[in-house]
């Protein structure tokens, strides 16, 4: 069962680092098309509340690379 958005974002609101697997799951949700605009905004604000770690950025960037679409030729 997928983790609830509130549970995924909770460590950020407490200014704690996200484990890489949680960062991946959060980014997958945010890029799935299912996240409400308010949830995307809440993530952005919460992520600004603490310095991003290399692990968080790498995990999220990996998801964005997975979902990237090659440009049309």
Beta strands, then each sheet from edge to edge (+ up, - down):
end
